[in-house]
Each structure stands twice: as C-alpha cells, then as structure tokens.
Amino acid sequence: MSQTVIVPTHDGDLPVLRFAPTSPNGAGIVVVQEIFGVSDYIAHRSQDLADAGYVVYAPVLYSRLPSEPVLDSTSPSYIEQGIAASSGLDWHTAATDVIAALGTLRREPGIERVGLLGFCFGGGLAFQVASMSDPDALVAYYGSALPRLLDLADKVGAPQLHHWGTEDAFIAGEQQAAVREALNASPGTVDWRVYEGAGHAFDNPFPMLHHEAASQAAWPVTLAFFAEHLLGSSATR
C-alpha cells in the first residue's frame, strides 16, 4: 500500500507515491517511471522494494502535463499511448523533480543511504539525475535515453547496475556497446548484465514486452546490488 506525499519544487508541488516498509532497513529508493507512468507495474515493483525494507518514493512525473494521461494497458496501442505521453514531458523538469524527490527521501528520519531505480524512460532519466546529484547507487533497466547521454558518464560517481536484453529493438547491440564503452569513464563501479532473448522493457508484464526468464533473473540481481551498496557496512559510499 502507498500514500501520496507532496514534494515541493521550484516548478510547484510534486505528488509522490510513498511505500513504507514494515521493517525499515535504513535506506530508501526513488523509483523512476517508464513511459507508461506510475502504473500498476511500477507500484508493484515499488512495493517489492518496500517489502525488502526500503522506503520507496515513486514521483508522479506525468502530473506536470496539462492533464495526466490515462493509459489503457489492454489496448493494442498501449505502447503508442506511452510514447505520446512521455514526449510531452519536459526532460529538465522531470530530472529536477526526481532530484527533489531524492533529496526529500534522504531527509526522512532514519534514512542513511538512497538509491535510484529507473525503467526504460526512467532508466535514462535516473542516469541523468545521478550525474546531477549524489545517490548512493543507481540501477537502470534498459535506459532508453542512455545513447544520447554518454557525455555524462564521467559525472556519475555512484555504483551502477545496467540490465539489457540481447533482442532490444529500441537500443540494439551496437548502441548498447557504445553505452558500455562510454561508462568506462564513470568514477564508480559499473555492473553490466545482458539477458539472452529478451527485448526492450522485458520486466514489464505487458504481454508484448515481457520476458519471464529475464525478468526473474534480473530482479534478484537488483536486490543484491542495492543490498550491497545501500545497507550496512558493505556499502561503500
């Protein structure tokens, strides 16, 4: 279950879904939406993290649009609906919104470290945010904007984990290779995982996108990465 909290920003109040753990572990994670918004899927992943002990914020970035879109996941045009919605969102405003959410989460009592987790659109946006702020860990699932953000690699100091599918039609192998090479300039560690047969957005349960084996394999890696870098004496930042 989540509650809506309001994060003040220079662009006005930002609604954020806050997921509270039953047994807090002293860390928090900001989950950055994909093109489909803070959908049931994003809420489900946020709850998964809360169940693992994290305080989770999921900023409702589409609240910045003139009217918040209602996307129909049962429609054959679901992907096109998401693309249309995300194209109306100002990138800089979205980044500053996530930074504001990250800062508010870090100031919560009992929070010692904070991480970023982004999916698709959110994966690239989380990378942008990590270059502009100081999260303690970054996980990006198939960050769609990464190929155009390579000049930011040396500005991301947080440990990074990136998940990709070999059959990603949106960011194909050559582009993935360019991203991986550019990340060599990052000051922090970079963990790069690739899943055979998986396409773009493989963790999303939408039938046209989902790849069960990749999704099942990637999530424990994500949890282990956050545990390493956000929890206890093993955290390095």
HELIX and SHEET records of a PDB file:
HELIX    1   1 ASP A   40  ASP A   51  1                                  12    
HELIX    2   2 LEU A   61  ARG A   64  5                                   4    
HELIX    3   3 TYR A   78  SER A   87  1                                  10    
HELIX    4   4 TRP A   91  ARG A  106  1                                  16    
HELIX    5   5 PHE A  121  MET A  132  1                                  12    
HELIX    6   6 LEU A  146  ARG A  148  5                                   3    
HELIX    7   7 LEU A  150  LYS A  155  5                                   6    
HELIX    8   8 GLY A  173  ALA A  182  1                                  10    
HELIX    9   9 LEU A  183  ALA A  185  5                                   3    
HELIX   10  10 GLU A  212  LEU A  230  1                                  19    
HELIX   11  11 GLY A  232  SER A  234  5                                   3    
SHEET    1   A 8 SER A   2  VAL A   7  0                                        
SHEET    2   A 8 LEU A  14  PHE A  19 -1                                        
SHEET    3   A 8 VAL A  55  PRO A  59 -1                                        
SHEET    4   A 8 ALA A  27  VAL A  32  1                                        
SHEET    5   A 8 ARG A 113  PHE A 119  1                                        
SHEET    6   A 8 ALA A 137  TYR A 141  1                                        
SHEET    7   A 8 GLN A 160  GLY A 165  1                                        
SHEET    8   A 8 VAL A 190  TYR A 195  1                                        
END                                                                             
